[in-house]
Amino acid sequence: MRKKVAIIGAGNVGATTALFVVNSGLADVVLYDIVEGMPQGKALDILQNTAVTGVKSDISGTNSLDDLAGSDIVVITAGLARKPGMRRKDLLMSNTEIVGGIVKQIADICPQAIYIVVTNPMDVMAYVTLAVSGVNRQRVLGMGGILDSSRFKTFISMELKVSPRDIETLVLGGHGLYMVPLIRYTTVKGIPISKWLSKEKIEALVQRTREGGAEIVSLLKTGSAYYAPAQSTFEMVKSIILDEKRVLPCSVYLDGEYGTNDVFNGVPVVLGKQGLEKIVELELTEEEMQAFKNSTEEVKEMIKILKEEGKI
């Protein structure tokens, strides 16, 4: 029986993720959005593209959450983007209402689903998804680390003029300014990045990675990145469907790992058909651990706000 992937939110990230999943031939897709006609139109466009590629995957668009029933993977991209003048707390509350409301409605009709959360603030929305769905922590994952790692690889590749295929790196922590690129684990064909670049140049690339999303927003003027986020999301979907056991940086619920608990944050994990199959704990330097703690504290502060407001 073919796998079924539900994608909630037919905006740029959701629709592009749908395109990647359908063109892989790995699963059928249901694309959901509250805007009438939009998910149906985009789904029909994607379906017509399969006549060119020759891939036999099905996709449908819907405005009814009931059509998501029985999905094996639920990708959540729905939510508001931060607008000029909007406080972070306002965005937090709005997207908690959206994500929490959707998960509450589909938890019973998708009882075996693994959730991949993309909506920002991603680490907090993953926490909301876990709290509302009531599933075990293996089945809720946040997408961020793969995207951040890909940005870091890209900037290293551009600087050194080498293929990104030969670059290995790892980014821990939250998705955003508090991410923690691990320089000690960054290599080019096995050669430490410190042998290729000066400390100052590496720090400049790290800073550009932290601001990678903002850089794209400033160039686009309106809107934000979606090709790389969608590809990163697809890598998670693929690893789960094919049980690839990929070691990928994902945001997961930490229960004592890395010296913290009751929070979602980015760490290396083994991703397979069960979702989160193992958390890989690395020995961090004092500086790296402090940076990781700073990242978790930011997420915990937002979770605290939601609890005080009675949202979770």
Beta strands, then each sheet from edge to edge (+ up, - down):
strand 1: 3-8
strand 2: 27-32
strand 3: 59-62
strand 4: 73-76
strand 5: 114-117
strand 6: 140-142
strand 7: 167-168
strand 8: 171-172
strand 9: 180-181
strand 10: 187-188
strand 11: 191-192
strand 12: 246-255
strand 13: 261-272
strand 14: 275-279
sheet 1: 3+ 2+ 1+ 4+ 5+ 6+
sheet 2: 7+ 10- 11+
sheet 3: 8+ 9-
sheet 4: 12+ 13- 14+
end
